[in-house]
Amino acid sequence: MIKRNQLSTIHRLIPGSQLLGDDQAFSSLSIDTRTIQPDELFIALKGPHFDGHDYIAIAKQQGAVAAVVEKPMGAEKTGGKLISQLVVEDSRIALGLIGQINREDFSGPLVALTGSSGKTTVKEMLAAIFKQQGPTLSTAGNLNNDLGAPLTLSRLTAEHRYAVIELGANTIGEIAYTSRLSQPTICLINNVMAAHLEGFGSLENTAQAKGEITQGLVNNGTAIFNADDQFFDYWKTLLSGNQKLLSFSVTNTEANVYATHVELIDQGFQFKIHLLDHCFSVTLPLPGRHNIANALAAATAAFAAGCSPQAIALGLQEMQPVAGRGVQLSGKKGSRLIDDTYNANPGSVKAAIQLLAQYPGKRILVLGEMGELGEKAGELHFEVGQFAKQQGLDGLYAVGLLTEQSVIGFGEGAQHFTNKAELVEFLDKQLSESLVVLIKGSRSAKMETVVAACRMTGGNG
């Protein structure tokens, strides 16, 4: 927190709240008693299968100095001794307000970003660039929902010069809410792909949801959109007043930021970034051409935040693959593995397939299900299999009900397995020095277990 970390101050700023017990100063917020630290303020949230009010005593025992609750908690619920409490109508809304209150005390550049694919990589790129110039706060892991965003905002301190907030959503309205909490000086939409269609229903609805990030953009802020995306023109209509627009593209020289002289190097690329009146060379130690687009997005946002081309180049050069996102590892029997198991949608799978197609030797895609695709799930799985065949891959091994369609789309050389144990047993017999295996699937598919089974014991890539 920056300044207003007194329970009494929060009480005055949250309409209708009631302060019970002594005033307390708190260091930060927590919603999880498993990770709570001494001197934190515990927010008791309710969900379909849990109630944080049942854990007040544990929070107090772990060192929480106070709790935000929706009903007064007596001594019998707080471990025998009352804990200071701020009683509110809705603790989830209170969490958002506390994050927003803290954000209002921050005067530096704050970038909020979203997209169907690559947003976490762009976040990490931006953080690496910003850290060249000063202390930076960025979203931890994938805490990008209506709980994670305000928790991140609450971590802003007077020492931070930059902030990067990742915003995700599964339904319409979520990003509008978190963007208004974040009040970004710069907002960025990386792309829209067929992801979370189960929640959004269509690509058009997905584009609308991502476009909600503009609703919190400050009046003189800068919006950054992907000029290669089919919804670029729609997003432009969402801007108003003194808000500015910057565009980026991998190949379109009409965009404000684009790339030329792209050369494939070991473990990545070298290319030139053309950024308005600047042109400079960049070495990006990440595989996959989709990461060139991610780097351009990050470079555009960093420049809008006042970073120099030198800081941008240095930050990108220091990038390391994020776990489960295209990390290259040593497999058994001299094989090579590409661990891209963090998540999957049709666009990100196709990008990973294009990366695999660049490798020499025998190239195999090991595919788990892509989740949350709604009514088009079967069709989209079929298209991915078809695309893998068109890119010249040598085989596709799949697990999960929907991936049967991918096997059909691929045709000869594809095989379906009823469970991961069967898949691993078969794959283990195929591993050899000439084999490169890309392992990909949604979070729900837990394909990292396949990576672990195929990885060379003690190997670190």
DRENDO-1510 file (C-alpha; in Angstrom, 1 decimal, always signed):
<recs>
REC; n; res; u; v; w
REC; 1; MET; +0.0; +0.0; +0.0 .
REC; 2; ILE; +1.1; +3.5; -0.7 .
REC; 3; LYS; -0.4; +5.7; +2.0 .
REC; 4; ARG; -3.9; +4.7; +3.1 .
REC; 5; ASN; -3.3; +1.5; +4.9 .
REC; 6; GLN; -5.2; +2.2; +8.1 .
REC; 7; LEU; -8.5; +0.3; +8.7 .
REC; 8; SER; -10.1; +3.6; +9.7 .
REC; 9; THR; -9.1; +5.3; +6.5 .
REC; 10; ILE; -10.6; +2.4; +4.4 .
REC; 11; HIS; -13.7; +2.6; +6.6 .
REC; 12; ARG; -14.2; +6.3; +5.7 .
REC; 13; LEU; -13.8; +5.6; +2.0 .
REC; 14; ILE; -16.2; +2.6; +1.7 .
REC; 15; PRO; -19.8; +3.8; +1.9 .
REC; 16; GLY; -21.9; +2.1; +4.5 .
REC; 17; SER; -19.0; +0.2; +6.2 .
REC; 18; GLN; -18.9; -0.3; +9.9 .
REC; 19; LEU; -15.6; -0.4; +12.0 .
REC; 20; LEU; -15.7; -2.8; +14.9 .
REC; 21; GLY; -12.8; -2.9; +17.3 .
REC; 22; ASP; -9.5; -1.0; +17.4 .
REC; 23; ASP; -8.1; +0.8; +14.4 .
REC; 24; GLN; -5.3; -1.2; +12.8 .
REC; 25; ALA; -2.5; -0.5; +10.3 .
REC; 26; PHE; -2.0; -3.3; +7.7 .
REC; 27; SER; +0.8; -4.1; +5.3 .
REC; 28; SER; -1.1; -5.6; +2.5 .
REC; 29; LEU; -4.2; -7.7; +1.7 .
REC; 30; SER; -4.9; -11.5; +1.7 .
REC; 31; ILE; -7.8; -13.6; +0.6 .
REC; 32; ASP; -6.2; -17.0; +1.4 .
REC; 33; THR; -5.3; -18.2; +4.9 .
REC; 34; ARG; -2.9; -20.7; +3.4 .
REC; 35; THR; -0.6; -17.9; +2.3 .
REC; 36; ILE; -1.5; -15.0; +4.7 .
REC; 37; GLN; +1.4; -13.1; +6.3 .
REC; 38; PRO; +1.6; -11.3; +9.6 .
REC; 39; ASP; +0.1; -7.8; +9.7 .
REC; 40; GLU; -2.1; -8.4; +6.6 .
REC; 41; LEU; -5.7; -7.5; +6.2 .
REC; 42; PHE; -7.8; -10.6; +5.6 .
REC; 43; ILE; -10.7; -10.2; +3.1 .
REC; 44; ALA; -13.4; -12.9; +3.9 .
REC; 45; LEU; -14.8; -13.8; +0.5 .
REC; 46; LYS; -17.8; -16.0; -0.3 .
REC; 47; GLY; -18.0; -18.5; -3.2 .
REC; 48; PRO; -20.2; -21.3; -4.4 .
REC; 49; HIS; -18.2; -23.9; -2.4 .
REC; 50; PHE; -16.5; -21.8; +0.4 .
REC; 51; ASP; -17.0; -19.0; +2.9 .
REC; 52; GLY; -14.0; -17.1; +4.1 .
REC; 53; HIS; -15.9; -16.2; +7.2 .
REC; 54; ASP; -15.3; -19.8; +8.4 .
REC; 55; TYR; -11.5; -19.1; +8.4 .
REC; 56; ILE; -11.3; -15.9; +10.4 .
REC; 57; ALA; -9.8; -17.7; +13.4 .
REC; 58; ILE; -7.1; -19.2; +11.2 .
REC; 59; ALA; -6.4; -15.8; +9.6 .
REC; 60; LYS; -6.0; -14.3; +13.1 .
REC; 61; GLN; -3.8; -17.2; +14.2 .
REC; 62; GLN; -1.6; -16.6; +11.1 .
REC; 63; GLY; -1.1; -13.0; +12.1 .
REC; 64; ALA; -3.8; -11.0; +10.3 .
REC; 65; VAL; -4.4; -7.8; +12.2 .
REC; 66; ALA; -8.0; -7.3; +10.9 .
REC; 67; ALA; -10.6; -8.7; +8.6 .
REC; 68; VAL; -13.1; -7.4; +6.1 .
REC; 69; VAL; -16.4; -9.2; +6.6 .
REC; 70; GLU; -20.0; -9.2; +5.5 .
REC; 71; LYS; -21.3; -9.8; +9.0 .
REC; 72; PRO; -19.9; -9.2; +12.5 .
REC; 73; MET; -17.9; -12.1; +13.8 .
REC; 74; GLY; -18.1; -12.8; +17.5 .
REC; 75; ALA; -15.3; -14.2; +19.7 .
REC; 76; GLU; -16.5; -17.7; +19.2 .
REC; 77; LYS; -15.7; -17.3; +15.5 .
REC; 78; THR; -12.4; -15.5; +15.9 .
REC; 79; GLY; -10.5; -17.9; +18.1 .
REC; 80; GLY; -11.6; -16.6; +21.5 .
REC; 81; LYS; -10.5; -13.0; +21.1 .
REC; 82; LEU; -12.1; -10.5; +18.9 .
REC; 83; ILE; -10.2; -9.3; +15.8 .
REC; 84; SER; -10.8; -5.8; +14.4 .
REC; 85; GLN; -13.3; -5.9; +11.7 .
REC; 86; LEU; -14.6; -3.8; +8.8 .
REC; 87; VAL; -18.2; -4.9; +8.1 .
REC; 88; VAL; -19.3; -4.3; +4.5 .
REC; 89; GLU; -22.2; -5.2; +2.3 .
REC; 90; ASP; -20.1; -7.1; -0.2 .
REC; 91; SER; -16.5; -8.1; +0.6 .
REC; 92; ARG; -15.7; -8.7; -3.1 .
REC; 93; ILE; -16.7; -5.2; -3.9 .
REC; 94; ALA; -14.7; -3.9; -0.9 .
REC; 95; LEU; -11.6; -5.7; -2.2 .
REC; 96; GLY; -12.0; -3.9; -5.5 .
REC; 97; LEU; -12.5; -0.5; -3.8 .
REC; 98; ILE; -9.3; -1.0; -1.7 .
REC; 99; GLY; -7.3; -1.8; -4.8 .
REC; 100; GLN; -8.7; +1.2; -6.6 .
REC; 101; ILE; -8.1; +3.5; -3.6 .
REC; 102; ASN; -4.4; +2.4; -3.6 .
REC; 103; ARG; -4.1; +2.8; -7.3 .
REC; 104; GLU; -5.3; +6.4; -7.1 .
REC; 105; ASP; -2.2; +7.2; -4.9 .
REC; 106; PHE; +0.1; +6.0; -7.7 .
REC; 107; SER; +1.3; +8.6; -10.2 .
REC; 108; GLY; +3.5; +6.6; -12.6 .
REC; 109; PRO; +2.6; +4.9; -15.9 .
REC; 110; LEU; +0.2; +2.0; -15.4 .
REC; 111; VAL; -0.3; -0.4; -18.4 .
REC; 112; ALA; -3.3; -2.7; -18.4 .
REC; 113; LEU; -3.3; -5.4; -21.0 .
REC; 114; THR; -5.5; -8.1; -22.3 .
REC; 115; GLY; -5.8; -10.5; -25.3 .
REC; 116; SER; -6.8; -14.1; -26.1 .
REC; 117; SER; -3.2; -15.2; -26.4 .
REC; 118; GLY; +0.2; -14.0; -25.3 .
REC; 119; LYS; -0.9; -11.5; -22.7 .
REC; 120; THR; +1.2; -13.1; -19.9 .
REC; 121; THR; +4.3; -13.1; -22.2 .
REC; 122; VAL; +3.7; -9.5; -23.1 .
REC; 123; LYS; +3.3; -8.7; -19.4 .
REC; 124; GLU; +6.7; -10.3; -18.6 .
REC; 125; MET; +8.3; -8.5; -21.6 .
REC; 126; LEU; +7.0; -5.2; -20.3 .
REC; 127; ALA; +8.1; -5.8; -16.8 .
REC; 128; ALA; +11.6; -6.7; -18.1 .
REC; 129; ILE; +11.8; -3.5; -20.0 .
REC; 130; PHE; +10.4; -1.3; -17.2 .
REC; 131; LYS; +12.9; -2.8; -14.7 .
REC; 132; GLN; +15.7; -1.3; -16.9 .
REC; 133; GLN; +14.4; +2.1; -15.8 .
REC; 134; GLY; +13.0; +1.6; -12.3 .
REC; 135; PRO; +11.2; -0.5; -9.7 .
REC; 136; THR; +8.2; -2.2; -11.4 .
REC; 137; LEU; +5.0; -3.9; -10.1 .
REC; 138; SER; +3.5; -6.6; -12.3 .
REC; 139; THR; +0.7; -9.2; -12.0 .
REC; 140; ALA; +2.0; -12.3; -10.3 .
REC; 141; GLY; +1.3; -15.5; -12.2 .
REC; 142; ASN; -2.1; -15.3; -13.8 .
REC; 143; LEU; -3.9; -13.3; -11.0 .
REC; 144; ASN; -5.8; -11.4; -13.7 .
REC; 145; ASN; -9.5; -11.7; -12.7 .
REC; 146; ASP; -11.8; -9.5; -10.5 .
REC; 147; LEU; -9.9; -10.7; -7.4 .
REC; 148; GLY; -6.4; -10.8; -8.8 .
REC; 149; ALA; -6.4; -7.3; -10.3 .
REC; 150; PRO; -7.3; -5.4; -7.1 .
REC; 151; LEU; -4.9; -7.6; -5.1 .
REC; 152; THR; -2.2; -6.5; -7.5 .
REC; 153; LEU; -3.2; -2.9; -7.3 .
REC; 154; SER; -3.0; -3.1; -3.5 .
REC; 155; ARG; +0.7; -4.1; -3.8 .
REC; 156; LEU; +1.6; -0.7; -5.3 .
REC; 157; THR; +4.0; +1.2; -3.1 .
REC; 158; ALA; +5.7; +4.6; -3.2 .
REC; 159; GLU; +8.8; +3.0; -4.5 .
REC; 160; HIS; +7.3; +1.7; -7.7 .
REC; 161; ARG; +7.8; +3.8; -10.9 .
REC; 162; TYR; +5.9; +1.5; -13.3 .
REC; 163; ALA; +3.0; -1.0; -13.1 .
REC; 164; VAL; +1.8; -3.7; -15.5 .
REC; 165; ILE; -1.6; -5.2; -14.8 .
REC; 166; GLU; -2.8; -8.2; -16.8 .
REC; 167; LEU; -6.6; -8.4; -17.2 .
REC; 168; GLY; -8.4; -11.6; -18.2 .
REC; 169; ALA; -12.1; -12.6; -18.4 .
REC; 170; ASN; -14.5; -15.4; -19.0 .
REC; 171; THR; -17.6; -13.3; -19.4 .
REC; 172; ILE; -18.7; -9.9; -20.7 .
REC; 173; GLY; -18.3; -7.1; -18.1 .
REC; 174; GLU; -15.3; -8.5; -16.2 .
REC; 175; ILE; -12.7; -6.4; -17.9 .
REC; 176; ALA; -14.8; -3.3; -17.8 .
REC; 177; TYR; -14.8; -3.7; -14.0 .
REC; 178; THR; -11.1; -4.4; -13.6 .
REC; 179; SER; -10.1; -1.7; -16.0 .
REC; 180; ARG; -12.1; +0.9; -14.1 .
REC; 181; LEU; -10.4; -0.2; -10.9 .
REC; 182; SER; -7.0; -0.1; -12.6 .
REC; 183; GLN; -7.5; +3.3; -14.4 .
REC; 184; PRO; -4.6; +2.6; -16.9 .
REC; 185; THR; -2.7; +5.4; -18.5 .
REC; 186; ILE; -1.9; +2.9; -21.3 .
REC; 187; CYS; -4.2; +0.0; -22.3 .
REC; 188; LEU; -3.2; -2.8; -24.8 .
REC; 189; ILE; -5.2; -5.4; -26.6 .
REC; 190; ASN; -2.8; -8.1; -28.0 .
REC; 191; ASN; -5.3; -10.0; -30.1 .
REC; 192; VAL; -8.6; -11.9; -30.3 .
REC; 193; MET; -8.7; -15.6; -31.0 .
REC; 194; ALA; -11.1; -18.5; -30.4 .
REC; 195; ALA; -10.6; -18.8; -26.7 .
REC; 196; HIS; -13.2; -18.8; -23.8 .
REC; 197; LEU; -16.0; -19.1; -26.5 .
REC; 198; GLU; -18.0; -21.1; -23.9 .
REC; 199; GLY; -18.3; -17.9; -21.9 .
REC; 200; PHE; -18.4; -15.3; -24.7 .
REC; 201; GLY; -20.3; -17.3; -27.3 .
REC; 202; SER; -18.6; -15.8; -30.4 .
REC; 203; LEU; -15.4; -14.1; -31.6 .
REC; 204; GLU; -17.4; -10.8; -31.8 .
REC; 205; ASN; -18.4; -11.1; -28.1 .
REC; 206; THR; -14.8; -11.9; -27.3 .
REC; 207; ALA; -13.7; -8.7; -29.1 .
REC; 208; GLN; -16.3; -6.7; -27.2 .
REC; 209; ALA; -15.0; -8.1; -23.9 .
REC; 210; LYS; -11.4; -7.3; -24.7 .
REC; 211; GLY; -12.4; -3.8; -25.9 .
REC; 212; GLU; -13.9; -3.1; -22.4 .
REC; 213; ILE; -10.3; -2.4; -21.3 .
REC; 214; THR; -10.7; +1.1; -22.8 .
REC; 215; GLN; -13.5; +1.9; -20.3 .
REC; 216; GLY; -11.0; +2.6; -17.6 .
REC; 217; LEU; -8.4; +4.3; -19.7 .
REC; 218; VAL; -7.7; +7.8; -18.4 .
REC; 219; ASN; -8.8; +10.7; -20.5 .
REC; 220; ASN; -5.4; +11.5; -22.0 .
REC; 221; GLY; -4.2; +7.9; -22.1 .
REC; 222; THR; -2.9; +5.8; -24.9 .
REC; 223; ALA; -4.5; +2.8; -26.4 .
REC; 224; ILE; -2.4; +0.2; -28.2 .
REC; 225; PHE; -4.1; -2.2; -30.7 .
REC; 226; ASN; -2.9; -5.0; -33.0 .
REC; 227; ALA; -3.3; -3.7; -36.5 .
REC; 228; ASP; -3.2; -7.3; -37.8 .
REC; 229; ASP; -6.3; -8.2; -35.8 .
REC; 230; GLN; -9.7; -8.3; -37.6 .
REC; 231; PHE; -11.3; -6.2; -34.8 .
REC; 232; PHE; -8.7; -3.4; -35.0 .
REC; 233; ASP; -11.2; -1.0; -36.6 .
REC; 234; TYR; -13.9; -1.8; -34.1 .
REC; 235; TRP; -11.6; -1.1; -31.1 .
REC; 236; LYS; -10.7; +2.3; -32.6 .
REC; 237; THR; -14.3; +3.4; -32.3 .
REC; 238; LEU; -14.2; +2.8; -28.5 .
REC; 239; LEU; -11.7; +5.7; -28.0 .
REC; 240; SER; -12.9; +9.2; -27.1 .
REC; 241; GLY; -11.7; +12.6; -25.9 .
REC; 242; ASN; -8.0; +13.1; -25.8 .
REC; 243; GLN; -7.2; +9.4; -25.9 .
REC; 244; LYS; -4.4; +8.5; -28.3 .
REC; 245; LEU; -4.0; +5.4; -30.5 .
REC; 246; LEU; -0.8; +3.5; -31.4 .
REC; 247; SER; -0.8; +0.4; -33.6 .
REC; 248; PHE; +1.6; -2.5; -34.0 .
REC; 249; SER; +2.0; -5.1; -36.7 .
REC; 250; VAL; +4.5; -7.8; -37.6 .
REC; 251; THR; +4.5; -6.9; -41.3 .
REC; 252; ASN; +2.3; -3.9; -42.0 .
REC; 253; THR; +4.5; -0.9; -42.5 .
REC; 254; GLU; +1.5; +1.4; -42.1 .
REC; 255; ALA; +1.3; +0.6; -38.4 .
REC; 256; ASN; +3.1; +2.9; -35.9 .
REC; 257; VAL; +5.3; +0.0; -34.9 .
REC; 258; TYR; +6.5; -2.9; -37.1 .
REC; 259; ALA; +9.3; -5.3; -37.6 .
REC; 260; THR; +11.8; -5.8; -40.5 .
REC; 261; HIS; +14.9; -7.9; -41.2 .
REC; 262; VAL; +13.7; -10.9; -39.2 .
REC; 263; GLU; +16.3; -13.5; -38.8 .
REC; 264; LEU; +16.0; -16.9; -37.1 .
REC; 265; ILE; +18.8; -17.6; -34.6 .
REC; 266; ASP; +19.4; -20.3; -32.1 .
REC; 267; GLN; +16.5; -20.1; -29.5 .
REC; 268; GLY; +15.0; -17.0; -31.0 .
REC; 269; PHE; +15.1; -14.1; -33.4 .
REC; 270; GLN; +17.0; -11.0; -34.4 .
REC; 271; PHE; +15.0; -8.2; -36.1 .
REC; 272; LYS; +14.6; -4.4; -36.3 .
REC; 273; ILE; +11.8; -2.6; -34.6 .
REC; 274; HIS; +10.5; +0.5; -36.4 .
REC; 275; LEU; +8.8; +2.6; -33.7 .
REC; 276; LEU; +7.6; +6.0; -35.0 .
REC; 277; ASP; +10.8; +7.9; -35.8 .
REC; 278; HIS; +13.1; +5.3; -34.2 .
REC; 279; CYS; +14.6; +2.1; -35.7 .
REC; 280; PHE; +16.7; -0.2; -33.6 .
REC; 281; SER; +17.9; -3.8; -33.6 .
REC; 282; VAL; +16.6; -6.4; -31.1 .
REC; 283; THR; +17.7; -9.9; -30.1 .
REC; 284; LEU; +14.7; -11.9; -28.7 .
REC; 285; PRO; +15.8; -15.2; -27.1 .
REC; 286; LEU; +12.3; -16.7; -27.4 .
REC; 287; PRO; +11.2; -19.2; -30.1 .
REC; 288; GLY; +8.1; -18.8; -32.2 .
REC; 289; ARG; +7.2; -16.0; -34.6 .
REC; 290; HIS; +4.2; -15.1; -32.5 .
REC; 291; ASN; +6.7; -13.8; -29.9 .
REC; 292; ILE; +7.8; -11.2; -32.4 .
REC; 293; ALA; +4.2; -9.8; -32.3 .
REC; 294; ASN; +4.3; -10.0; -28.5 .
REC; 295; ALA; +7.6; -8.1; -28.5 .
REC; 296; LEU; +6.2; -5.4; -30.7 .
REC; 297; ALA; +3.2; -5.0; -28.4 .
REC; 298; ALA; +5.5; -4.7; -25.4 .
REC; 299; ALA; +7.8; -2.2; -27.2 .
REC; 300; THR; +4.9; +0.0; -28.2 .
REC; 301; ALA; +3.5; +0.1; -24.6 .
REC; 302; ALA; +7.0; +0.7; -23.1 .
REC; 303; PHE; +7.6; +3.6; -25.5 .
REC; 304; ALA; +4.3; +5.1; -24.7 .
REC; 305; ALA; +5.3; +4.9; -21.0 .
REC; 306; GLY; +8.5; +6.9; -21.8 .
REC; 307; CYS; +11.1; +4.1; -22.1 .
REC; 308; SER; +14.0; +4.6; -24.4 .
REC; 309; PRO; +14.8; +2.3; -27.4 .
REC; 310; GLN; +17.9; +1.2; -25.5 .
REC; 311; ALA; +15.8; +0.1; -22.5 .
REC; 312; ILE; +13.4; -1.7; -24.8 .
REC; 313; ALA; +16.2; -3.6; -26.5 .
REC; 314; LEU; +17.9; -4.5; -23.3 .
REC; 315; GLY; +14.6; -5.7; -21.6 .
REC; 316; LEU; +13.7; -7.9; -24.6 .
REC; 317; GLN; +17.2; -9.3; -24.8 .
REC; 318; GLU; +17.0; -10.5; -21.1 .
REC; 319; MET; +13.7; -12.3; -21.6 .
REC; 320; GLN; +13.5; -16.0; -20.5 .
REC; 321; PRO; +10.7; -18.4; -21.5 .
REC; 322; VAL; +7.9; -18.5; -19.0 .
REC; 323; ALA; +7.3; -22.0; -17.6 .
REC; 324; GLY; +5.0; -24.1; -19.8 .
REC; 325; ARG; +5.1; -21.5; -22.6 .
REC; 326; GLY; +7.4; -22.9; -25.3 .
REC; 327; VAL; +10.2; -23.9; -23.0 .
REC; 328; GLN; +12.7; -26.3; -24.7 .
REC; 329; LEU; +13.8; -29.2; -22.6 .
REC; 330; SER; +16.0; -32.3; -23.0 .
REC; 331; GLY; +13.9; -35.5; -23.3 .
REC; 332; LYS; +14.7; -39.1; -22.8 .
REC; 333; LYS; +16.9; -40.9; -25.3 .
REC; 334; GLY; +18.3; -37.6; -26.7 .
REC; 335; SER; +14.9; -36.3; -27.8 .
REC; 336; ARG; +13.9; -32.7; -27.6 .
REC; 337; LEU; +10.7; -31.5; -25.9 .
REC; 338; ILE; +8.9; -28.2; -26.3 .
REC; 339; ASP; +6.8; -27.7; -23.2 .
REC; 340; ASP; +3.9; -25.4; -24.1 .
REC; 341; THR; +1.4; -26.9; -21.7 .
REC; 342; TYR; +0.4; -23.8; -19.7 .
REC; 343; ASN; -2.7; -23.3; -21.8 .
REC; 344; ALA; -4.2; -23.7; -25.3 .
REC; 345; ASN; -6.6; -22.2; -27.7 .
REC; 346; PRO; -6.7; -22.8; -31.5 .
REC; 347; GLY; -4.6; -19.7; -32.3 .
REC; 348; SER; -1.9; -20.5; -29.8 .
REC; 349; VAL; -1.8; -24.2; -30.9 .
REC; 350; LYS; -1.4; -23.1; -34.5 .
REC; 351; ALA; +1.4; -20.7; -33.5 .
REC; 352; ALA; +3.2; -23.6; -31.6 .
REC; 353; ILE; +2.7; -25.9; -34.6 .
REC; 354; GLN; +4.4; -23.3; -36.8 .
REC; 355; LEU; +7.3; -23.2; -34.4 .
REC; 356; LEU; +7.6; -27.0; -34.4 .
REC; 357; ALA; +7.5; -27.1; -38.2 .
REC; 358; GLN; +10.8; -25.1; -38.2 .
REC; 359; TYR; +12.8; -27.9; -36.5 .
REC; 360; PRO; +14.7; -30.5; -38.4 .
REC; 361; GLY; +14.1; -34.2; -37.7 .
REC; 362; LYS; +10.9; -36.0; -37.0 .
REC; 363; ARG; +8.3; -33.7; -35.5 .
REC; 364; ILE; +5.4; -34.9; -33.3 .
REC; 365; LEU; +2.5; -32.9; -31.8 .
REC; 366; VAL; +1.2; -34.3; -28.5 .
REC; 367; LEU; -2.2; -32.7; -28.0 .
REC; 368; GLY; -4.6; -32.5; -25.0 .
REC; 369; GLU; -8.0; -30.9; -25.2 .
REC; 370; MET; -8.5; -27.2; -25.8 .
REC; 371; GLY; -11.1; -26.1; -23.2 .
REC; 372; GLU; -14.0; -23.6; -23.1 .
REC; 373; LEU; -14.6; -23.5; -26.9 .
REC; 374; GLY; -18.4; -24.0; -26.7 .
REC; 375; GLU; -20.4; -25.3; -29.6 .
REC; 376; LYS; -17.6; -25.1; -32.1 .
REC; 377; ALA; -15.2; -27.2; -30.0 .
REC; 378; GLY; -15.3; -30.2; -32.3 .
REC; 379; GLU; -14.8; -28.1; -35.4 .
REC; 380; LEU; -11.9; -26.2; -33.9 .
REC; 381; HIS; -10.2; -29.4; -32.8 .
REC; 382; PHE; -10.6; -30.8; -36.3 .
REC; 383; GLU; -9.0; -27.6; -37.8 .
REC; 384; VAL; -6.0; -27.8; -35.5 .
REC; 385; GLY; -5.3; -31.4; -36.7 .
REC; 386; GLN; -5.8; -30.4; -40.3 .
REC; 387; PHE; -3.4; -27.4; -39.8 .
REC; 388; ALA; -0.7; -29.7; -38.2 .
REC; 389; LYS; -0.8; -31.9; -41.3 .
REC; 390; GLN; -0.6; -29.0; -43.7 .
REC; 391; GLN; +2.5; -27.7; -41.8 .
REC; 392; GLY; +4.2; -31.0; -42.5 .
REC; 393; LEU; +4.3; -32.5; -39.0 .
REC; 394; ASP; +5.1; -36.2; -39.0 .
REC; 395; GLY; +2.6; -37.3; -36.4 .
REC; 396; LEU; -0.1; -36.3; -33.9 .
REC; 397; TYR; -0.7; -38.2; -30.7 .
REC; 398; ALA; -3.8; -37.0; -28.8 .
REC; 399; VAL; -5.6; -37.6; -25.6 .
REC; 400; GLY; -9.1; -36.4; -24.5 .
REC; 401; LEU; -12.5; -36.9; -26.1 .
REC; 402; LEU; -12.5; -33.8; -28.3 .
REC; 403; THR; -9.1; -34.5; -29.7 .
REC; 404; GLU; -10.5; -37.4; -31.6 .
REC; 405; GLN; -11.5; -34.7; -34.1 .
REC; 406; SER; -7.9; -33.5; -34.3 .
REC; 407; VAL; -6.8; -37.1; -35.2 .
REC; 408; ILE; -9.5; -37.2; -37.9 .
REC; 409; GLY; -8.3; -33.8; -39.2 .
REC; 410; PHE; -4.7; -34.9; -39.3 .
REC; 411; GLY; -5.4; -38.3; -40.9 .
REC; 412; GLU; -2.6; -40.8; -41.5 .
REC; 413; GLY; +0.1; -40.6; -38.8 .
REC; 414; ALA; -2.2; -39.6; -36.0 .
REC; 415; GLN; -3.3; -41.7; -33.1 .
REC; 416; HIS; -5.8; -41.2; -30.2 .
REC; 417; PHE; -5.3; -42.5; -26.7 .
REC; 418; THR; -8.0; -43.0; -24.1 .
REC; 419; ASN; -5.8; -41.8; -21.2 .
REC; 420; LYS; -2.4; -40.2; -20.6 .
REC; 421; ALA; -0.9; -43.4; -19.2 .
REC; 422; GLU; -1.4; -45.1; -22.5 .
REC; 423; LEU; -0.1; -42.1; -24.4 .
REC; 424; VAL; +3.1; -41.9; -22.3 .
REC; 425; GLU; +3.7; -45.6; -22.6 .
REC; 426; PHE; +3.5; -45.4; -26.4 .
REC; 427; LEU; +5.5; -42.1; -26.6 .
REC; 428; ASP; +8.3; -43.5; -24.5 .
REC; 429; LYS; +8.9; -46.2; -27.2 .
REC; 430; GLN; +9.1; -43.5; -29.9 .
REC; 431; LEU; +11.6; -41.2; -28.2 .
REC; 432; SER; +14.9; -40.9; -30.1 .
REC; 433; GLU; +17.6; -38.4; -30.9 .
REC; 434; SER; +15.9; -37.4; -34.1 .
REC; 435; LEU; +12.5; -36.7; -32.5 .
REC; 436; VAL; +11.2; -33.2; -31.5 .
REC; 437; VAL; +8.0; -33.4; -29.5 .
REC; 438; LEU; +5.6; -30.4; -28.9 .
REC; 439; ILE; +3.3; -31.0; -25.9 .
REC; 440; LYS; +0.3; -28.7; -25.8 .
REC; 441; GLY; -3.1; -28.5; -24.1 .
REC; 442; SER; -5.4; -26.4; -22.0 .
REC; 443; ARG; -4.9; -26.0; -18.3 .
REC; 444; SER; -7.6; -28.5; -17.6 .
REC; 445; ALA; -5.8; -31.2; -19.6 .
REC; 446; LYS; -2.8; -31.1; -17.3 .
REC; 447; MET; -0.4; -32.1; -20.1 .
REC; 448; GLU; +2.6; -31.1; -17.9 .
REC; 449; THR; +2.4; -34.7; -16.5 .
REC; 450; VAL; +3.3; -35.9; -20.0 .
REC; 451; VAL; +6.3; -33.5; -20.1 .
REC; 452; ALA; +7.5; -34.9; -16.8 .
REC; 453; ALA; +7.2; -38.5; -17.9 .
REC; 454; CYS; +9.2; -37.8; -21.1 .
REC; 455; ARG; +11.8; -35.5; -19.7 .
REC; 456; MET; +15.4; -36.7; -19.2 .
REC; 457; THR; +15.9; -37.4; -15.5 .
REC; 458; GLY; +17.7; -34.4; -13.9 .
REC; 459; GLY; +17.6; -32.5; -17.2 .
REC; 460; ASN; +17.0; -28.8; -17.2 .
REC; 461; GLY; +16.9; -28.2; -20.9 .
</recs>
